[in-house]
Amino acid sequence: MGHGWEGVVLKLMRGRDFPLTVTGAEDVTEHCRRVHFRDGGMLAVTGIHPTMWVRVWFPGADRPHQRAYTLVDPDPVAGTFAMEFALHEGPAGRWARGANPGDTVQATVQGSAFVAPDPAPERMFLIGDSASAPAINSLLSALPEVPATIWLETRHGSDENLPLRIRPARHEVRRVPREDDGAQLVAEVRAALPGLLGDPAGAYVWIACDTVTTRALARFTRKELAVPRPQVHALGYWRP
Ligand SMILES: Cc1cc2nc3c(=O)[nH]c(=O)nc-3n(C[C@H](O)[C@H](O)[C@H](O)COP(=O)(O)OP(=O)(O)OC[C@H]3O[C@@H](n4cnc5c(N)ncnc54)[C@H](O)[C@@H]3O)c2cc1C
């Protein structure tokens, strides 16, 4: 089955396709499933970078659906990585629940990029949820010496157990239960960030929540807190 118009647009933008093969899967929590893949030669071609993600085509009733997922522990030599799926009622979540060794999906590589903050930031502020926890982990691993405050919006009690690669000496996690469609997270960040920020020039703010929450927090950070544009990365990870 073809990918429909989405596939055509990506091809024109020089997206490259690779077949991914499932080698195993396990539940991380009741609402998060980790699936392990062989990469079909992908990482040897693309290389890797923090927060790297690919567009995966999942089966649907009439056509495949494309969803973005972050690579966990990509290993270009072994040609392997995992993905951690926050589970919802959608094509990606349905597929992940039933994934078995030997299953295959296609990945299109297009759009993922990471510009390392330069100079290295004095402090990081990472704001996300279960969908962006894998990317947050990759940032914490890539910049392990930089003190970080992490706001993690939680939807389920089990989200407390999502694996975060924190070093307690330098990283502080603030968990915020999702309320009022994300408004609670926005309120908590608005209340706390000004007091933690210090010199905006030394801060790096990374935001990946639902699209509405991400937009509100990006505007606050850039406009009201005057963090310079190159030091704010904001990308909505899902549509509420
Ligand atoms: C760059 C990037 C990287 C991403 N990496 C990851 C990752 O590593 N792991 C991961 O789990 N997600 C990740 N996401 C988010 C993921 O692509 C979306 O959540 C996607 O919509 C899930 O597809 P689905 O088929 O399960 O649900 P959809 O068919 O898209 O949606 C079904 C229903 O579920 C709701 N929904 C979808 N996603 C979420 C969510 N995260 N939380 C609450 N409700 C939701 C929708 O509002 C809708 O009502 C990433 C997104 C981007 C842009």
The ligand as an SDF file (V2000), in Angstrom:
LIG
                    3D

 53 58  0  0  0  0  0  0  0  0999 V2000
    9.3770   14.8940   16.9690 C   0  0  0  0  0  0  0  0  0  0  0  0
    8.3960   14.0030   17.7230 C   0  0  0  0  0  0  0  0  0  0  0  0
    8.8660   12.9110   18.4410 C   0  0  0  0  0  0  0  0  0  0  0  0
    7.9560   12.1050   19.1480 C   0  0  0  0  0  0  0  0  0  0  0  0
    8.4420   11.0470   19.8920 N   0  0  0  0  0  0  0  0  0  0  0  0
    7.5700   10.2710   20.5870 C   0  0  0  0  0  0  0  0  0  0  0  0
    8.0440    9.1780   21.3750 C   0  0  0  0  0  0  0  0  0  0  0  0
    9.2270    8.8400   21.3920 O   0  0  0  0  0  0  0  0  0  0  0  0
    7.1200    8.4670   22.0900 N   0  0  0  0  0  0  0  0  0  0  0  0
    5.7700    8.7840   22.0640 C   0  0  0  0  0  0  0  0  0  0  0  0
    4.9840    8.1080   22.7390 O   0  0  0  0  0  0  0  0  0  0  0  0
    5.3140    9.8080   21.3250 N   0  0  0  0  0  0  0  0  0  0  0  0
    6.1810   10.5480   20.5830 C   0  0  0  0  0  0  0  0  0  0  0  0
    5.7040   11.5830   19.8300 N   0  0  0  0  0  0  0  0  0  0  0  0
    4.2580   11.8520   19.8510 C   0  0  0  0  0  0  0  0  0  0  0  0
    3.4840   10.9370   18.9080 C   0  0  0  0  0  0  0  0  0  0  0  0
    3.9340   11.1020   17.5760 O   0  0  0  0  0  0  0  0  0  0  0  0
    2.0010   11.3250   19.0170 C   0  0  0  0  0  0  0  0  0  0  0  0
    1.5520   11.1710   20.3390 O   0  0  0  0  0  0  0  0  0  0  0  0
    1.1090   10.5510   18.0650 C   0  0  0  0  0  0  0  0  0  0  0  0
   -0.0360   11.3350   17.8380 O   0  0  0  0  0  0  0  0  0  0  0  0
    0.6650    9.1990   18.6060 C   0  0  0  0  0  0  0  0  0  0  0  0
   -0.0400    8.5460   17.5850 O   0  0  0  0  0  0  0  0  0  0  0  0
   -1.2520    7.5390   17.8490 P   0  0  0  0  0  0  0  0  0  0  0  0
   -1.4660    6.8930   16.5210 O   0  0  0  0  0  0  0  0  0  0  0  0
   -0.9470    6.6840   19.0570 O   0  0  0  0  0  0  0  0  0  0  0  0
   -2.4670    8.4560   18.2290 O   0  0  0  0  0  0  0  0  0  0  0  0
   -3.2900    9.5050   17.2880 P   0  0  0  0  0  0  0  0  0  0  0  0
   -4.0530    8.7720   16.2290 O   0  0  0  0  0  0  0  0  0  0  0  0
   -2.3590   10.5580   16.7960 O   0  0  0  0  0  0  0  0  0  0  0  0
   -4.3140   10.1350   18.3300 O   0  0  0  0  0  0  0  0  0  0  0  0
   -5.3480    9.3510   18.9210 C   0  0  0  0  0  0  0  0  0  0  0  0
   -5.8980   10.0750   20.1300 C   0  0  0  0  0  0  0  0  0  0  0  0
   -4.8850   10.0740   21.1560 O   0  0  0  0  0  0  0  0  0  0  0  0
   -4.5840   11.4020   21.5620 C   0  0  0  0  0  0  0  0  0  0  0  0
   -3.1140   11.4480   21.7530 N   0  0  0  0  0  0  0  0  0  0  0  0
   -2.1570   11.2720   20.8060 C   0  0  0  0  0  0  0  0  0  0  0  0
   -0.9310   11.3850   21.3570 N   0  0  0  0  0  0  0  0  0  0  0  0
   -1.1280   11.6360   22.6640 C   0  0  0  0  0  0  0  0  0  0  0  0
   -0.2410   11.8490   23.7660 C   0  0  0  0  0  0  0  0  0  0  0  0
    1.1050   11.8090   23.6110 N   0  0  0  0  0  0  0  0  0  0  0  0
   -0.7680   12.0470   24.9970 N   0  0  0  0  0  0  0  0  0  0  0  0
   -2.1290   12.0630   25.1740 C   0  0  0  0  0  0  0  0  0  0  0  0
   -3.0240   11.8710   24.1690 N   0  0  0  0  0  0  0  0  0  0  0  0
   -2.5200   11.6600   22.9380 C   0  0  0  0  0  0  0  0  0  0  0  0
   -5.0400   12.3180   20.4190 C   0  0  0  0  0  0  0  0  0  0  0  0
   -5.3900   13.5990   20.8960 O   0  0  0  0  0  0  0  0  0  0  0  0
   -6.2210   11.5570   19.8730 C   0  0  0  0  0  0  0  0  0  0  0  0
   -7.3750   11.8580   20.6210 O   0  0  0  0  0  0  0  0  0  0  0  0
    6.5910   12.3970   19.1080 C   0  0  0  0  0  0  0  0  0  0  0  0
    6.1170   13.4810   18.3360 C   0  0  0  0  0  0  0  0  0  0  0  0
    7.0180   14.2760   17.6640 C   0  0  0  0  0  0  0  0  0  0  0  0
    6.4900   15.4450   16.8620 C   0  0  0  0  0  0  0  0  0  0  0  0
  1  2  1  0
  2  3  1  0
  2 52  2  0
  3  4  2  0
  4  5  1  0
  4 50  1  0
  5  6  2  0
  6  7  1  0
  6 13  1  0
  7  8  2  0
  7  9  1  0
  9 10  1  0
 10 11  2  0
 10 12  1  0
 12 13  2  0
 13 14  1  0
 14 15  1  0
 14 50  1  0
 15 16  1  0
 16 17  1  0
 16 18  1  0
 18 19  1  0
 18 20  1  0
 20 21  1  0
 20 22  1  0
 22 23  1  0
 23 24  1  0
 24 25  2  0
 24 26  1  0
 24 27  1  0
 27 28  1  0
 28 29  2  0
 28 30  1  0
 28 31  1  0
 31 32  1  0
 32 33  1  0
 33 34  1  0
 33 48  1  0
 34 35  1  0
 35 36  1  0
 35 46  1  0
 36 37  1  0
 36 45  1  0
 37 38  2  0
 38 39  1  0
 39 40  1  0
 39 45  2  0
 40 41  1  0
 40 42  2  0
 42 43  1  0
 43 44  2  0
 44 45  1  0
 46 47  1  0
 46 48  1  0
 48 49  1  0
 50 51  2  0
 51 52  1  0
 52 53  1  0
M  END
$$$$
